[in-house]
């Protein structure tokens, strides 16, 4: 924003300090003059015309005092204002560094806590989060570009092959192009969903996670039967507030991942809902190949997959858990990934609850 030039804050503070010092000096001199000329003094007898000589003697002294106070106020105010505004100068320097894409710079203002230190600490925390966010966005853009480039490159190769051999059977080519384009469309839809969820621009209404769990498992039951995976759903009504569509996407993604990253022919998926004192939880756990805690902590990053082998004919686009994380954070919730000792993963989404906690009637335990 273009602004007209004006006085600096330091100069304004200096003039303010000097003005207050001058005002105090004038009031002090006036009080002295009134005391000297208007108040009766015991043992002193003044000539009727004594005020004029006194004024002539008092005026030079008053002028000297006021001049001293003016110089003292200006110099002292300038130094004091500079010392008080020094932290603000460092904050301004850090801000300019941040605008030039140097997000690694920190203020780290020393000293005891005050308003400037609190501002500096808040600014450092903002820079840290902004740097992390920018780095994550850059990684995401690079991964998204790579993932989108792959199906486009495959499509171009298939079309080049068809052009070079016009007598070739096009049925297999069309099927392959259809599969590649479907994956590209799925990836684009996932990227759009990820962006919209991150903006938190969605209406909120009461949602029961147990109903969403039932709907997601019913939708994915044919996929589970095709891969020989058993789904178990139980729990209690768990009410929260949010977007039913986005929270259904969370549940669907978790159940889908639990099915495809499972043991074919003998795997199990358990979907559970629970109510805690202030939150409600959706837990999805599955059997499967062992996952290390270090590996589990990276699964929420875009385009990360749990295992090298995915037991399905549609491997997805690598954004399932990234979408779950973004939607969960947009609903002020937390996402926890815990590897199971016997293999597989336990994923828990915890959201703010809207109902009082209730003690479940039957005991429930996790997969062992």
Buried (B, 14 or more C-beta within 10 A) or exposed (E): EEEEEEEEEBEEBBBEBBBEBBEEBBEEBEEBBEEBEEEEEEEEEEEEEEBEEEEEEBEEEBEEBBEEBBEBBBEBBBEBBEEEBEBBEBBEEBEEBBEEEEBEBBBEBEEEEEEBBEBBBEBBEEBEEEBEEEEEEEEBEEBBEEBBEBBEEBBEEBEEEBEEEEEEEEEEBEEBBEBBBEBBEBBEEBBEBBEBBBEBEBEEEEBBBBBBBBBBBEBBBEBBEEBEBEBEBEBBEBBBBBBBEBBBBBBBBBBBBBBBBBBBEEBBBBBBBBBEEEBBBBBBBBBBBEBEEEBBEEBBBBBBBBBEEBBBEEEBBBBBBBBBBBBBBBBEBBBEBBBBEEBBBBBBBBBEBBBEEEEEEEEEEEBE
